[in-house]
Amino acid sequence: MPFDIHHLFSGGHSHHKDHSAQHEVNPHSKERKKEFTLDDDVIGKGGYSKVYKAHWKARGGMLVAMKVVKKEAVKDREAYLRIVATGFPRINTHPNICAGLDWFESTNKYYVAFPLLTGGELLERLNTRGRFTEDAVKKVMKVMLETLAYIHSHGIIHRDIKPDNWLYRTPDSEVDDIVLIDFGISKVLDQESEEDKRDQFEVGGTPGYAAPEVFCGVGYGKNSDLFGAGVIAYNLLSSWSPWESRDTVALIQETSTLNISFPDGPFEGVSEQAKNFVRALMAPPARRPSAKKALQHKWLALPIENDDQDHILEPHEVVESDLQTIHAHETIKPDDDLARQMSRYSVDLPA
């Protein structure tokens, strides 16, 4: 049954937990900063952070992206440091993961060095070129699922799987040369294992890509990331979104119905095996596979018929009016008002 979450906005607001106490500053911070030479030009920025190209002198002048974050923006410093100091070292050697390679802090800022990626977002490539062929989507999904299986086995739930959080390594990257970024709201579990308890309740993710159980207070686990991968597969196969809603609340409500359709126009020529793959990833949590299990899906096992990259990146011959731009949506962070309000409610999902 669909659920109505508009009632969540009646009543008062809860207050932020006080995290104003300063974390103990690493006494070697100033020395650590000398290991890097930061360029003057900003290559990316958010409300409280900037990203610079930097040369890592201690690594032979290796070129990296240095993210500089104002501490005043980090409301839960313990969770942030758990990601950068505990989570990243578990996964930062994987070639398809843009995890922090190193970090240090000053009195007022955190500095995190990442691999430098210049190829742009998967979302941008989709919106620029049109929908991918099935061969291309198979290649992309294999890399995506292998990457998710890896982080899950190392006790990390990403919690924000969407096409704008997969970047191409370079502008000339082949269709499946994608790298997972933005672990800003990731959950670092105590245990590194294949087990998936679905015992997480903190709300956080991007409406339209986050699994509905994340917003419904029924508990979720690692396979919540697979829902986002399923929505991405839907996007790539059709250049459409599975949802009609644009408003945040309405979008969360629509997602909770798990009602997935495949319109004839955008899905012209797409096989039933591909649609079944999407259905599997967007199923209710009890029936949704793990990333490791999803890699065994029959559709992914079908041979790649044409491995030529130029062919793979060509858009299908479809009526232009049947296409739509896939719009980016803002991430709901665990300390946002909406997340805190939704965490107080539990709603049944379709079985």
N, C-alpha and C positions, 0 to 999 in steps of 0.2 A: 504493500500500500504506500502511496506517496505520503509525505508528511509536510506539515506546515510549520516553518520555522519563523514566520514573521512575529509570532508572539514572544520570541526571545528578546525583542527590543523594548518590551514594556518593563518598567521598574528601573531600579537604580543600577549604577555601574560598580563593579568591584574595583579595588585599588591595586596598583602595582606593588609587588613586594619590593622592599627597599634594598637596592643593591648599590647604594652609594659608597659603601666602604671601599677604599682603594685596595686593589690586589697588590701584594708585595711585588715591588719592581725588581726585576732581575738586575743584580748589580753589574752585570757584564753587558747591559744593553748598548751603551755608547760604543763599546769596543766591537760588538757584533755589527752595528750599523756600518762600521768602517769596512766591513767585508764587501759592501755593495756600493756601487756608484749609480745613483738614480739620474735618469734623464730629466730634463726640465718639463718636457711635454707630457700632459695628462692623456692617457689612452683610454681611460674609462673612469666614470665616477658615479657615486650615489649620493644620497643626502648627507651622509657622514663619512664617506670614504672616497679615496681616489686611488687610481691604479697608474703606475708608471712603468716604463721599460727600465730595467736595471741590469747592470753587469755584475755578476757574482765573482768577485776577484778570487775568492777562496776556491772556486771551481774553474779556474782558468779563464775567467771572463765570460762564462756561460751567460747567455741572454735569458732573462726571466721577466715575468710580470710581478711587480711588487705592489701588493694591496696595502694601503695605509688607512687604518680605521681609527676614528676618534673613540676613545674609551667611553665618553659620555653617551654614545649611541648604543653601547652594549648593555642592555638592561640586566641580562643574566650572564655575568662574566664567568661564572663557574661552568655553565653549559658551553659557552663559547670556547673556553680553554680546553674543555673536554674534547671538542671537535679538533682543534688545531694541535693540541699536545698529545692526545691519546688516539683519536680517530685517524688523522692523516698518516701517521707513521705506519699504521696497519695496511694502508692501501696505496701509498704514493709511488710505488714502483710499477704499478699497472699502466700499460701504454695508453689505455683508453680512459684514464681517470686524471682529471686536473685537480689533484689534491695538493695541499701545501707541502712544499719541499723542505721548508725551514721557516722558523718564526722567532721573533724576539719582541720586546716591548720597551717603551720608554715610559715616562711618568704619565703621559696623556694619550699615548697611541699604541696600537698593535701594528706590527709589520709582519706580513705573511708573503713569502716568495712562492709563486706558482709557475708552472710551465707556461711559456708564451704561445698563445694560439692566435692565428691571424686569418682563419678561413671563414669566419662568420657563422651565424646560427643555422641549424637545420631548418628552423622555421623560416628564416630568410630565403634559403635555397628553395624550399617548397613554394613559397609565395612568389618567387621570381620565375621559376621554371614550370610551375604547374605540377600536377600529381605525378608520382613516380610509377614506373612499371612494377609489376609484381616481382620481377627478378631483383629490381633495386630494393624494394621493401624487404624482401627476404634477406638480402645482404645486410641492410641496416639493422633489422631486428635481431639477427644472429649476434652482431656485435653488441647491441643494446642489452640483450638477455645475458650474454656471457659476462658483461660488465656488472650487471645487477647481481648475478649469481655470485660473483667474486666479492662484492661489498657485503652481501648478505652473509656469506660464509665467514666473513671477518667481523660480524656483529654490528653492522651499520645499516640503518634504514635511511634512504636518502630523503624521502618525504616531499620531494618537489620535482618529480619526473614530468617534464614537458618539453616540447621541441625547442624552446628557446634556451634550455639548459643542456643542450648538446651542441658543441661547436665543432667545426671542421678545423683540422690542424693548420692547413694553409689554403690559400685561394685555389690551388690546383689539386687539392685533395680529391681522391676518388670518393664515390658515393657513400662508402661505408667507413671512411676514415674519420669517425666521429669520436668526440671526447666528452665525457660527463663532467659538468662544472657545478658550481654553487651548492656547497654543502652547508649553507648558512643555517638551515633549520634541521639538519640531519640529527638523527638519534643514534648515539654511540652506546651500544648495549655492553653489559658487563662481560658476557660470554661470547667468544668467537666459535660459532658452531652452525650446523645446518638446521637446528631446531627453530621452529617458528611458533611461539606461544600465543600470539595475538593478545598480548597483555599490556599494550600501550593505549593511553587514553588522552594524552595531550593533543589538542587540536592544532593543526598547522599544515598548510599546503595551498595549492592553487585550485580554486573552483573550476570544474570542468575537466581537471586532470587528476586531482586527489581522489582516492577511493572514497565512496560514500560513507563507509564505516568510520573514516577518520573524522567526519563531521557529525556522526550520529551517536557517539558516546557508547558504542557497543564493544569497543576494544578492537585493536588492529595489530598487525605484525608486519613482517618483511614483505609478504605478498601484496600488501597495499601498493607498493611501488609498481607492481605488474599492471594494475589498472591504468596508470598513466601511460605505460608502454602500449597498452591496448588502444588508448585514445590516439596516441601518436601513429600507430599502424593505420587506424581509421583515417586520420588526416592525410597520411602519405598516399594511401590507396585511392583517395577520392578528391583531395584538395577541399574537403568539407569538414565541418565539425559535426559530431553526433548530436549536438545540443542546439536548440533554437534560442534559448534564453541568453541575454547579455547582462542583465542585472545580477549582481553577486548572489543575493538571497535566492532569487528565482532559479539561478543556475545550479546552486547547491541542491535545491529542492528537486529540480528535473533530474539531476544526476542520481539522486537517491532512488528513483523509480527503476533504474537499470533497464530502461526500455530502449533498446538499440535497434534502429532501422537502417536499411541500406537502399536509399533511393536509386531508381533505375538510371537516371541521368549521370550523376557523379560516379556511380559504380558500374557503368557500362563496361562489359568485358572482364570484370573482376570475378575470379573463380569462387565457387562455394567453399573450397578449402581455405582460401584466404579469409573469407567472411567468418568461417568457423574458428579460425585462429583468433580473430578479433573478439568474437563472442567468448571464447575461453578466457582471454585475458581480462575481459570486462564482466565476468561472472560474479555472483555473490562470493564473499570471501571464503566460505567453506568449500566452494567448488572451483575456486580460482587456483591455478597451479603455482608452484614455486617457479622462480626463474630457471632453475636447473631442469625441472620437469617440462616447462614450456619449450625449451630447446629441442625436446624430442617430438614436438608436434609434427603430424604427417605433412603439413604444408611446407614447413621448413626443410623437410627431408627431400622434397621434390627437387630434381636437378635444375640448376640455373641454365636456361636454354640459350641465353645470349649474354656473354660476359663482357661485351664491348661497352666501355664506359660512356661513350657518346650516345650509344643507343639507350642505355639505361637512364640517362638524364633527359631524354627527349620527353616532352609532355604527350599524353595521349591525345588522339584526335577526338575532342569533345566539343560540344557547343559552349562557347565562352560564357554565355549567360548561366550555364549550369555550374560554373565555378564560383567560389567565394574565397576571399582572403581570410586566412586563419589569424584571428586577432590574439595578441598577447593579453594575458590577464595577470593582475597583481597577486603576489603571494600573500596569503594570510599567515602572519607569523604568530607563534604561540602567545606572545605578549600583546597582541592586538585586542581591542575591545570585543570584536566579533568572536574571536577564538575563545576568549575567557567566558563569554556568555554562552556559547554553544557547548562548552565543556560541562555545563551543569545539567544537560539534558541527554536522555537516552531514547532512541527511536528505533523501532523494528524495521529491518530491511527485508526485501523479498528473499525467500529461501533459495 
